[in-house]
Amino acid sequence: MKFLKKFMKGLSLGILIIILFVSTLAILILTPVRNTIKKNSIKDMITNIEIEKLILNNPKVEEQLEEALAPIYDEAEKYGIPKDAIVKIVDSKEVKGFVGDITGNIMNYVVTGENSKLIDPSTVSNLISDTIDDINESGYYEISKEDKDNILKVVDTEMAKYEDYIPDTSVLDQNLPTSTKDSMNVLRFVLSNELITYLFVAMLVSFIGIVLIKWKKAKWIKWNGITILSAGSFMSIVSVILLIVNNLVIKDKIIYVYELLNKPFKSSLILSLSLVILMVIALVSYTIVIKKQNKKSAN
């Protein structure tokens, strides 16, 4: 009977340790990813990409841009507009912000299922407003505040007329096969608040369970600390490896993918290392206290 009790206690401890390790690791992985794929993060990433600098530093980027903008280049050539001018327009914060808004809305729908207009009418108004401000700042031409207000009124009026014709992000579903929709639903659950809540509950329950099993002499500090330290260390190593691969392999090939991946990898590394440092402090403190107590007992 005593053996069975000891065995069940050991088995329970082992299961709780596994649950704590897995839930901690999952939270360390999902939290940075969820933060990175938010609409504002996507928009900031696209807006901060310096296209002209990338072209100068990387011929492959120039090739990619040449291919992507070929139809626009051909049309602009008819009006005598040089390629350099098109690149400057594409590299402007207004255009990149506009593209970022659309991309962010699409990404938001893919990962959360939250439907919205593909293009927010106010985004167009902001784009025009910022463009006018840039024109005035350039010194080549000045648009008065009155003219700017009139232009924006016209833009808002026209956008209101066509707002009903702007497609929702749910239009993406129309031509998607069932298998792809199923995959999107799985992705939405993996990145949902619901799953994060489940993981936090699992982490908390397993943590408390280990406390109850290893309450004597506060050994729960050691078991919980080592488990969480292991998860943090594992994620730190994985994050470093992914950052190295991302910088060595992806950076020179697909710059947008590189930028998209770099942020969550860095965030994950910072989060993991912070947890590791915290657990090391807790374990060292625990070891010092236990040693002092043992010396007192020996004396």
Secondary structure, 3 states (H helix, E strand, C coil): CHHHHHHHHHHHHHHHHHHHHHHHHHHHHHHHHHHHCCHHHHHHHHHHCCHHHHHHHCHHHHHHHHHHCHHHHHHHHHCCCCHHHHHHHHCCHHHHHHHHHHHHHHHHHHHHCCCCECCCHHHHHHHHHHHHHHHHHHCCCCCCHHHHHHHHHHHHHHHHHHHHHCCEHHHHHCCCCHHHHHHHHHHHHHCCHHHHHHHHHHHHHHHHHHHHHCCHHHHHHHHHHHHHHHHHHHHHHHHHHHHHHHHHHHCCCCHHHHHHHHHHHHHHHHHHHHHHHHHHHHHHHHHHHHHHHHHHHHC
